[in-house]
Amino acid sequence: MTLGPIGKVWFVGAGPGDPELITLKGQKLLAQAGAVLFAGSLVDRAATLYAPPGCVIRDSKDMTLEEMTAWLIEQTRAHATVVRLQTGDPGLYGALIEMARPLSAEGIEWAVVPGVSSAMASMAAAGESMTLPEVTQSVIFTRVEGRTPMPEGEDLAGLAAHRTTLCIFLSITLMYKVEAALRAAGWPEDAPMLVVHKASWPGEEKILRGTLADIKQRCREAGVASQAMIVASPTLGALHWETLVRSKLYDPTFTHRFRKASA
């Protein structure tokens, strides 16, 4: 007789690379896991050090989607806690739904633990803010078209026309397309650009600053051709601006329910 599932699968966001950026909940789940399937091509293996002795640990970099889901299902037959450890946040550019559907079809319970995205880690590493009052209050997470096509209406040039903060994933090898899209949207050649390679990875992080005109060359010179976040934003470099518009929340002339205006 085939035993039914006894375990639960947790999709845990490992964060951008630094194992200390895994959430406390994610770390606790790893500590009690009977089996961990981790994205070895993207997640620092140090993250699996939180797993207990005897835990079954498998690198998924050589596995197909079908092989990964079959492995997860198999492990739930023997372990109460099974962890799929993913880079960044499981819901952003991951195969979360593709893996969860077969689990649901088998009646296996699953849940998601969010993680720190490389977009946030990149801006933190560079000491930049994604939003500033009266500069931009919007952030777009996107990519350029590669082997995965972009849905209608989501081409980078159209999104870039909003002139807001753009965090461009999975596109460092297609920098020429990024540049062409920004130019088509009217961004000037001196528009500031930021590229962060392996944001937060101990000893491997690289922060490159430039402009639309020279960022591709700077990446080439630095040997950055993978695992990099591209940021185009009107907020870049604001630390050194002569003036900034103050946040209303902290302005002494602004009243809110916790504080009356003092000036």
URLINFEN-V950035 format. One record per pair of residues at least 4 apart in sequence whose C-alpha atoms are under 6 Angstrom apart, sorted by the first residue. I is the first residue (numbers start at 1). GAP is how many residues later the second one is. Records with the same first field share a line. If there is no record, write none. Layout:
I=GAP + GAP
This chain:
5=71 + 72
6=70 + 71
7=69 + 72 + 73 + 74
8=72 + 73 + 101 + 102
9=73 + 74 + 101
10=73 + 100 + 101 + 102
11=72 + 73 + 101
12=14 + 73 + 101
13=73 + 74 + 75 + 76 + 77 + 101 + 102
14=8 + 72 + 73 + 74 + 101
15=6 + 7 + 72 + 73 + 100 + 101 + 102
16=72 + 101 + 102
17=26 + 27 + 183 + 184
18=182 + 183
19=28
29=4
30=20 + 21
31=19 + 20 + 21
33=48 + 49
34=21 + 45 + 47 + 48
35=20 + 21 + 22 + 47
36=21 + 46 + 47 + 48
37=21 + 22 + 47
38=21 + 22 + 46 + 47
39=4 + 21 + 22 + 47
40=19 + 21
41=20
43=44
63=4
69=30
75=4
86=4
88=27 + 28 + 29 + 30
89=25 + 26 + 27 + 28
90=4
96=4
97=4
103=5
104=4
118=4
121=78
122=74 + 77
123=4 + 5
131=5 + 6
132=4
136=28
138=26
139=26
140=26
141=26
142=26
143=25 + 26
145=4 + 5
156=4 + 25
157=24 + 25 + 28
160=25
161=24
165=67 + 68
166=65 + 66
167=63 + 64
168=62
169=60
172=53
173=52
182=5
183=4
189=23 + 24
190=21 + 22
191=20 + 21
192=18 + 19
193=16 + 17 + 18 + 38 + 39
194=14 + 15 + 36 + 37
195=13 + 34 + 35
196=10 + 11 + 32 + 33
197=8 + 9 + 30 + 31
198=7 + 29
199=6
201=4
210=5
211=4
219=5
252=9 + 10 + 11
253=8 + 10
254=7
255=4 + 5 + 6
